[in-house]
């Protein structure tokens, strides 16, 4: 490097053809000093700057570009102001000292280098990459991003900030860990289900006896069905004939006891739901699958000792199938309606026209065919209608919570009695509460019909959102809200979260604490709920309050997005 004090010769006046600096040539000349040589532009003409202005070592001058070149970033070319400053610098200006080790890796450089290696193995990411003749061109340890026209594009802003904020790092991390969400989901499923099995095996939490329903009641029904009849004159049998398919399913595993086979099939149905939700949005394994996998254990071991998981599996598959195969979705919905009535509500949001005709026709045909078949094979197939109609106000329902508060305040002298397989309130004025619950159910039905008639806009999420809102409404207005009802709502809320256009996220999130409170009420604090202690009342008021808030948010969001005027 020359460092004499000879004054620089005067510069010739710029003409029209050389007045514009060649940004690409300037950048290339600085990055590829050993290729083009000092003092030469891409065209081979002498540079307009004074001698000695740009005679600093290339490593000291382009340290950032060298590091950025190794990781695939675009080198930043000096702007017009910087080029003018370099040209106007005095010839005797001392060059800045070169760093001791210009190639010393920094934490930021290492992170971005790993990102580029992941991108190279997976897929092309970054705004600097283009097709045609453009791409990443290296020269003397640095790389430059050029477009098809040869122009140097501006560097991404993320290169001047944390590497974890850059699009390159995010996309590279996704490519490098593309299977990690599925592995994590499966791992959490296995661990949580093992915990649920341990709780069911011990079955001593709170009031205990959760598994007794399978050991005693389901096994009794199974024996009746094996003799060709539904349970006659049994007040606990309140289910449609299709429930016989689930109650009798352990016969397919004769090498296990009835209890073992039933729990195993329940876990299988649980895994099917998780897999279906993960595949419904396989590009990002989002909150839908995670809500099911993490939400179900909030009910502790209750789901393994009830057949609601199997029913929910049929309903979830039905709603997911409605997107592309309405007839299959309708068939599954009809099957679910014959197991428990509520899956029929999953068809409320099918788009008008051919999809609705196919889905509803398939559902009705399946339900009628199954009803006739089971009616021929088993006796007393319709006795469930008599038992279901005689049920009263269960203590965990909205009406039951109101009666519990009135009883605690000394305004109502009722009591609790076990009948029809649940604890119900009996006493004066109970019939009025039952009528109010029935009117509330009719009002919910009318609201859904009005929504269906007035709905003008259907999105990909509308059938999913409508199914969730409908089941939530009928759960709220029911005379019975057992803890296992939360399994239905969790499944349909998870389906909604598989669609990016859903408007049910706030309502779905409220279900998580409501589910946890349901398990706290039964079996953990069930004695307090029965006795009406402050703890028991607080749990029930909080749980039902969350459900009411979720129902309000779900109905409002569904109405606004499909009936109300579009925003903006």
Secondary structure, DSSP 8 states (H G I E B T S, - for coil): ---------------TTTSS--HHHHHHHHHTHHHH-TTB-TTS-B-SS-TTTT-S-HHHHSHHHHHHHHTT-------HHHHHHHHTS-TT-------TTTT---HHHHHHHHHHHHHHHS---STT--STT-EEEEETTEEEEE-TTS-B----GGGGS-GGGSHHHHHHHHHHTTTHHHHHHHHHHHHHHHHHHHHHHH--STT--TTHIIIIIIHHHHHHHHTTB--TT-TT--S-TTHHHHHTGGGG-TTS-HHHHHHHHHHHHHHHHHHHHHHHTTTT--HHHHHHHHHHGGGTTGGGGSTHHHHHHHHHHHHHHTTT-HHHHHHHHHHHHHHSGGGGGGGTT--TTHHHHHHHHHHHHHHHHHHHHHHHHSB-TTTHHHHHHT--EETTSHHHHHHHHHHHTTS---EEEEETTEEEEESTTHHHHHHHHHHHHHHHHHHHHHHHHH-----TTHHHHHHHHHHHHHHHTSS---TTHHHHHHHHHHHHTTSTT-S-HHHHHHHHHHHHHHHIIIIITHHHHHHT-HHHHHHHHHHHHHHHHHHHHHHHHHHHHHTS----
